[in-house]
Amino acid sequence: MNRQQQIAEQLQAVRSRIAVASRACGRDPSGVRLLAVSKTFPVEDLRAALVAGQDCFGESYLNEALPKIAALADSVPEWHFPEWHFIGPLQSNKTRGIAAHFAWVHSVDRLKLAQRLNEQRPADLPSLNVCIQVNISGEASKSGVAPDALATLAHSIAALPRLRLRGLMTIPAPSEDLSTLRAAFRRLREALEDLNAQGLALDTLSMGMSDDLEAAIAEGATIVRIGSAIFGARS
């Protein structure tokens, strides 16, 4: 089996997992979007996924992403051009490139960074879709705003004119225990519900990866970020 066939088969397997998990909790599978996490993988792998019907990719490093974005822009029809999501840690010196080349940013956790993205979003592009990254498990090693500071940050970001606050993202502490994972994802869903009760109109829960997508979908994920289950282990 060649690499293109392998990626196509693994993509289909992930789509099947999403469908089964969605139906198991009474959800329509079309309500869960698959984001292919393509960081560290070559542009040929992304092209194979595109051919297999994948329409959005997640990258974590601007310097790695820009050549991929350019390569695919030069080689695929405009109607088939993928949507790019930035999912890695944000740095102030990278916000201009991210604001110019991505449709979504999942990892906003400080107002200063949101303000930079807002100021640097080109006027000829639609508003930049953003999610706030929440450190739902309180891990010292993880990025993300603390839950008790979330509401203030969310209302401040929602007021920025060139950004569209879509929802929340999290990476919970790893666990072998399904109930522990579900509890973490549930806290994120409840946080989004609380913000909506305060007058915001959020529609996105970016949560769940290759090992825990079923738990995330059971608790309301609308975007699952899947890398290794599609492309294989990273070297």
C-alpha positions in Angstrom: 0.0 0.0 0.0 1.4 3.4 -0.9 1.4 6.4 1.3 -1.6 8.1 -0.4 -3.7 4.9 0.0 -2.6 4.6 3.6 -3.7 8.1 4.5 -7.0 7.8 2.7 -7.8 4.5 4.6 -6.8 6.0 7.9 -8.9 9.1 7.2 -11.9 7.0 6.5 -11.3 5.0 9.7 -11.3 8.2 11.7 -14.5 9.4 10.0 -16.1 6.1 10.9 -15.0 6.5 14.6 -16.6 10.0 14.6 -19.8 8.7 13.1 -20.0 5.8 15.6 -19.2 8.0 18.6 -21.8 10.6 17.5 -24.6 8.2 17.0 -23.8 6.5 20.3 -24.7 9.7 22.1 -27.6 10.7 19.8 -25.7 13.3 17.8 -25.6 13.9 14.1 -22.1 13.0 12.8 -22.2 16.1 10.6 -22.0 18.2 13.7 -18.5 17.1 14.4 -15.8 18.5 12.1 -12.5 16.6 11.6 -9.4 18.8 11.8 -6.4 17.0 10.4 -3.4 17.9 12.6 -0.6 18.1 10.0 2.2 19.7 12.0 5.6 18.0 11.3 4.2 16.0 8.3 5.3 16.9 4.7 3.1 18.7 2.2 2.8 15.4 0.2 0.9 13.9 3.1 -1.4 16.9 3.2 -2.0 16.6 -0.5 -2.9 13.0 -0.1 -5.4 13.9 2.6 -6.9 16.6 0.3 -7.4 14.1 -2.5 -9.2 11.9 0.1 -11.6 14.7 0.9 -10.1 16.4 3.9 -10.8 20.1 3.9 -9.0 21.6 6.9 -5.6 21.3 8.5 -4.1 22.2 11.8 -0.6 23.6 12.2 1.3 24.6 15.3 4.5 26.3 13.9 4.2 29.3 11.6 7.6 28.8 9.9 6.7 25.2 9.1 3.1 26.1 8.0 3.8 28.9 5.5 5.7 26.8 2.9 2.8 24.2 3.1 0.2 26.9 2.6 2.1 28.3 -0.4 2.7 24.9 -1.9 -0.9 23.9 -1.8 -2.1 27.3 -3.0 0.1 26.8 -6.1 -1.1 23.2 -6.8 -4.8 22.9 -6.1 -7.8 24.7 -7.6 -9.1 27.6 -5.6 -12.4 25.9 -4.9 -10.5 23.0 -3.3 -8.1 25.1 -1.3 -8.1 23.9 2.4 -8.9 25.9 5.5 -6.0 26.5 7.8 -6.3 26.4 11.6 -3.5 27.5 13.9 -3.5 25.3 17.0 -0.1 25.8 18.6 1.2 28.2 21.3 1.0 31.8 20.2 4.0 34.1 20.3 3.8 37.9 19.8 6.4 37.9 17.0 4.3 35.4 15.0 0.9 36.9 15.2 1.1 39.0 12.0 1.8 35.9 9.9 -0.9 33.9 11.6 -3.4 36.8 11.2 -2.6 36.9 7.5 -2.6 33.2 6.6 -5.0 31.4 8.8 -8.8 31.2 9.0 -8.9 30.0 12.6 -6.8 30.3 15.8 -7.6 27.8 18.5 -5.0 28.8 21.1 -5.7 32.4 22.2 -5.2 32.6 26.0 -4.3 36.3 26.5 -6.0 39.5 25.6 -2.7 41.1 24.4 -2.3 38.3 21.8 -6.0 38.7 20.7 -5.5 42.4 20.3 -2.4 41.8 18.1 -4.4 39.4 15.9 -7.2 41.9 15.6 -4.9 44.7 14.6 -3.0 42.6 12.1 -5.9 40.8 10.4 -5.8 42.1 6.8 -8.8 44.2 6.0 -9.6 42.2 2.8 -10.1 39.0 4.7 -13.1 37.9 6.7 -12.9 38.2 10.5 -10.5 35.7 12.1 -12.3 32.8 13.9 -10.8 32.3 17.3 -11.2 29.9 20.2 -9.9 30.6 23.7 -7.7 27.9 25.0 -8.7 26.9 28.6 -6.4 25.1 31.0 -9.3 22.9 32.1 -7.1 20.5 34.2 -5.0 23.2 35.8 -1.7 21.7 34.6 1.3 24.0 35.2 2.9 22.7 32.0 -0.1 23.6 29.8 -1.0 26.8 28.1 -4.5 28.2 28.5 -6.5 30.7 30.6 -7.6 29.5 34.0 -11.4 28.8 34.1 -12.0 31.5 36.7 -10.5 34.1 34.4 -12.3 32.9 31.3 -15.4 35.1 31.3 -13.4 38.4 31.5 -11.2 37.4 28.6 -14.1 36.1 26.5 -16.1 39.3 26.7 -13.0 41.4 25.9 -12.2 39.3 22.8 -15.8 39.3 21.7 -15.6 43.1 21.4 -12.7 43.1 19.0 -14.0 43.9 15.5 -11.7 41.8 13.3 -12.0 38.7 15.4 -15.0 36.4 15.7 -15.0 34.5 19.0 -16.3 31.1 18.1 -15.8 29.0 21.3 -13.3 27.2 23.5 -10.4 24.7 23.1 -8.7 22.5 25.6 -6.1 19.7 26.0 -7.0 17.9 29.2 -4.5 16.0 31.3 -3.9 12.6 29.8 -5.8 9.8 31.5 -6.6 6.1 31.0 -9.9 6.6 32.8 -12.8 7.5 30.5 -14.8 9.1 33.3 -12.0 11.5 34.1 -11.6 12.5 30.5 -15.3 13.0 30.1 -15.4 15.1 33.2 -12.7 17.4 31.8 -14.5 17.8 28.5 -17.8 18.3 30.3 -16.3 21.3 32.3 -15.4 22.9 29.0 -18.9 22.4 27.6 -20.4 23.9 30.8 -18.0 26.8 30.6 -19.2 27.5 27.0 -22.8 27.2 28.2 -22.1 29.7 31.0 -20.7 32.2 28.5 -23.7 31.9 26.2 -25.9 32.5 29.2 -24.0 35.8 29.7 -25.0 36.9 26.2 -22.2 35.5 24.0 -23.1 33.3 20.9 -20.4 30.6 20.9 -20.8 27.5 18.8 -17.5 25.7 18.9 -15.9 23.2 21.3 -12.4 22.2 19.9 -11.6 19.2 22.0 -10.6 15.6 21.5 -7.6 14.0 19.8 -6.7 10.6 18.4 -6.8 8.8 21.8 -9.9 10.5 23.3 -12.1 11.7 20.5 -15.0 9.4 21.6 -15.1 11.0 25.1 -14.9 14.5 23.6 -17.8 13.8 21.2 -19.9 12.4 24.0 -19.5 15.7 25.8 -20.3 18.0 22.8 -17.1 18.4 20.8 -17.8 20.2 17.5 -14.1 20.0 16.2 -11.8 17.1 16.9 -8.1 17.6 16.2 -6.6 14.3 14.9 -3.0 13.8 13.8 -1.5 10.4 14.5 -4.6 8.4 13.7 -4.5 9.9 10.2 -0.8 10.4 9.4 0.9 8.0 11.8 3.3 8.6 14.6 5.5 11.6 14.5 9.2 11.1 14.4 
